[in-house]
Amino acid sequence: MSEASTRRDFLKGVTALGAAALPTVADAHGSSTSPGGKALATKSVAEEPAYQFFSAREAAFVETALASLIPADALGPGAREAGVAHFIDRELAGAFGANARNYRQGPWPQGSPEQGPQWRLTPREIYREAIGATNRHCEAQYGRSFDDLERADREAVLHGLESGSITLEPVPARTFFDLLWSNTQEGFFADPMYGGNRDKIGWSLVGFPGVAAAYVDEIEKHNVPYDVVPVSIGELQRGHVAVDAHGHPVHVRRKPGT
């Protein structure tokens, strides 16, 4: 899967209000450039939040995978730049990672699609086991770990996980890929308070306004894009946005070209 085509295919499945232009484009290594290619300042490593669950090697794997699943391109930064690895890390460190709210007693037969996942392992166990197994596959096949592979080889490995042609133990490759892909989408579009969608990258990309506002004045404006600066829960709670008499945020229209 090429990085450009993957992102285009991904966006086709997103219910969006409209794409919004972003001022910078970040590459797969985390640096940012202007549309003209001039390097811009980036956050220092010290400003990055610490990982709660992932080891350094696991974090490198996930960040590298994210750069292929939703890559940075002409539309804007991708999942890696949006901090999706930290969203997944928080999820795995918490109740979701432990399957704390799910029934966990056997038996464990393969269920139908309508029954949802039938996993013996918890999500955090799936990530830990599958990342280690995938790195062992890469070292045997290419002589290096996944995050050190060339882009074409990384794409081939992700294809193998997605199709199940790569054998992992004790986690089926497709089980791991499906979980990673689902968590990637969640982190790219969740409210930034959960660790992903940094700077509301995902929302800006698809034109999502964030916290719901009062739309009475917009009802009769047919075929007019609702192009506003998205508002997050944190911004509303901290009083960083104006609100109406009912406590709804007052959305600000974007200026042309922003």
Secondary structure as GFF3:
##gff-version 3
##sequence-region A 1 258
A	DSSP	alpha_helix	3	12	.	.	.	ID=ss1
A	DSSP	beta_strand	25	26	.	.	.	ID=ss2
A	DSSP	beta_strand	32	33	.	.	.	ID=ss3
A	DSSP	beta_strand	39	40	.	.	.	ID=ss4
A	DSSP	three_ten_helix	45	47	.	.	.	ID=ss5
A	DSSP	alpha_helix	56	69	.	.	.	ID=ss6
A	DSSP	alpha_helix	84	93	.	.	.	ID=ss7
A	DSSP	alpha_helix	95	98	.	.	.	ID=ss8
A	DSSP	three_ten_helix	113	115	.	.	.	ID=ss9
A	DSSP	alpha_helix	123	142	.	.	.	ID=ss10
A	DSSP	three_ten_helix	146	148	.	.	.	ID=ss11
A	DSSP	alpha_helix	151	163	.	.	.	ID=ss12
A	DSSP	alpha_helix	173	189	.	.	.	ID=ss13
A	DSSP	three_ten_helix	192	194	.	.	.	ID=ss14
A	DSSP	three_ten_helix	198	200	.	.	.	ID=ss15
A	DSSP	alpha_helix	201	206	.	.	.	ID=ss16
A	DSSP	three_ten_helix	216	218	.	.	.	ID=ss17
A	DSSP	alpha_helix	233	237	.	.	.	ID=ss18
###
